[in-house]
């Protein structure tokens, strides 16, 4: 697969992130810029940037000798990711008040509508519209805090979250209705300015996602269920 010129380093990072999650790039593998440059058909600069990005995300460790080594991706990494999201997103809901709800509710409702209308045939997603709407929903919750630090923290986790969904779910949407109902419960509590109930519903939703994706990662590790 050849990469396009647009966001080359991001595309390279996404591809390598997927391969690490799928264990196609094993723990301890040395990521060599020259080899990756040849495989992906791009210069070494974007590869170097991609490796730095993955290092910041915890997928790669660059040793004192300059070797960039793939780190393990396990159930714990999934649980840590969602624990962090729970802390960020539930904290954001502390800012619920009438003027905030009035400002952000239309965006939340639009995301719910887009999720409902995402194209699915036999539980197989036709495009990424469902994932994009889901991500937009959760980012809007964080935006409701109007706290730029929280927003940056959440965004730093977003690419890992999206890649995790893609490689484990294999575009299946068997949980689509459940996710939509859980989102609706969060919005209902927000409309009532019930912070405690909204936080409880959001925590349950994200813990459920954590358990689902942890199990999927375990299947990748133990049986290679998601290998092509």
N, C-alpha and C positions, 0 to 999 in steps of 0.2 A: 504494500500500500504506500502510495506517494502522498506526501502532505502538501497542502496548498500553501500559498505564500501568506495568507491571512492568519495572524496569531500562531505562527509556526511553533514557538516555544510552548505555548499553552496546549496545542495539539499534541506535541511530543510528550509533554507531561501527562496529559490525559491517557495517551496510549500506554506509557510506561506504568502509570498508576493502575490501569486495568490489568496489565500483565502481572504486576505484583500481587494484586488482590486475587487473581485467578491462579496464582502460584506458577505461572508460566515463567516468571523470573523468580527463581528460588532465593530464599534467605541466604545471605552470604555472597551472592553473585556480585562480581565487580562490574559496574557500569562503565564501559570504556567509550569515551566520547568518539574516538575514531571509528569504532565498529558501529555504534548507533547512528553516526552520521551517514555511513554507507548504507545501512539497512533502511533508514527512513528517507534517504535521498535529500538531506538538507546539510547545511554547513554546521561546523562544530559549535558556533556561537549559540544558536537556539537550543542545542542539546545541553550545553553548559548551563543555560538559563533554566531549562526544564529540570535538570538535576538539582539545582539550587532550590527550586520551588518544591520539589519532592522532599528535599532535606528539611525544609521549613515545616512540611506537613508530617514528618516523622517516618516517611517511607524509605529514606536513604540516610546513611551516616557517612560523612566524609572523614576519613582517618587522617592522622597527622602526616602520613606518607602521601596524601593526596588521592588515595583510592576511594571511590564512592561505592559503598557497599549496601546492598538491599537489606532492609530490616524486616523482621517477621510481621505479617499481618494476620492477626488471630481474632478470636471472639472477644478478647479483652479490648482490642483496639476499637471494635464496634461499640462495646459497652461504654468505653471512655468517651467516644464521640458523642453518643446520645446522652450520657450524663452531663456533658458540657452543654449540649443543646437545651436540656431541661433547665439547667441553671440560668442560662441566658434568656430563654423564651418566657419562663415563668416570672422572672424578674421584670421583664418588659411589661407584663400584664399589670404590674403594680401601678402603672400610670393611667389606668382606665378611669375616665371621667367623661361627662357628657360631650364636651367640645372635642375631645380626642376621638371618641366613638363616632361622632358625626363626621369627622374628617376622614377616618379610615374605613368605616363600615362599607361604603360602596366598593372599595377595592377588594375587601375580603369576600363580599358577595359575588363580585365578578369572578374571582378565583374559583369559588365554589361552582359557579355556572360553567366555567371552562372545564373543570374536572368532570362534571356531569356529562358534558357534551363531547368529551374526548372520544376519538374514534376507536372502537374496539370490535373485533370479530372473534368469536369463540374464545374470549378471555385473553386475546393477544392484541397488544397495543399496535396500532398502525403507525403512530408517530409519537413524538415525545411530549405532546400537548398535556397529558395527564401529569407527568413529572414536573413540567414547567409550571403548571398551575398550582401544584402542591407546594413547590418551592416558593412561588410568589405569595401564597397564603401565609406560610410560616415567616417569610421575610417581612411581610406586612405587620404581623404580630410584633416583631422586633422593632419595626419602624414606629409603632404606636408608643414606644418608650420615649421617642424623640431624643434618644441618648446615642450620640455618634460612636462612642466607644463600644457599646453593646452591638451596634450595627456592624462595626468593623470586625469584632470578635466573631459574630455569626457568619459573616462573609468569608472569614478565613477557614471555616469548616465546610462551606457550601460545596466546593468542587469534590471534596472527598465524599460527602453525603450523596451527591448525584451519581458519582461513579459507582459507589457501593450499590445503590438502587439498580443501576443498569446491569452490573455484572452478576448480581445475585438473582434478580427477578427475571432476567432474560426476557424483559418486555411483557411478562404476564401480569394480568391485573385481577387475579382472583380475589384480592383484598379491596378492590375498588369501592364497593358499596360500604364496606365496614369503615374505610378511611373517610368517606364522605359523611357518614353518620357521625363519626367522632368529630370531624371538623364542624359540623352543624351544631353539635352540643357545645363546643367552645364558643361559637358565635352567639348562640342563644344566651349563654351566661354573660358574654360581653355586652349584649344589648340591654341586659338587666343590671349592668354595672356590678355584677357579682364576681368580684375578684377571686375569692376563695374557690368558688365552683369552677370558674374558668381555668384557674391554675390546676385544680384537681383533674379536670377533663383533659387538659393539655399534657399533664404529667403521665396520665394513664395511656394516652395516645402515643407519646414518644417512647414510653417503656415497652409498649406492645411492639412498636417498630424495632426497637433495640433487640428484643427477644427474637423477632422474626428474622432479622438480618444476621444476628449472631448464629442462629441455627443454620442459616444458608451458608455462612462462611465455614461453619463446622463441616457441612457436607462437602464443600470445596476441598477442605483439608483432608478429610477422611476417605472420601469416595470419588473425588473428582467429578461430582455429579454435573457441574456446570461446564466441564471441559467440552470443547467442540469436537 
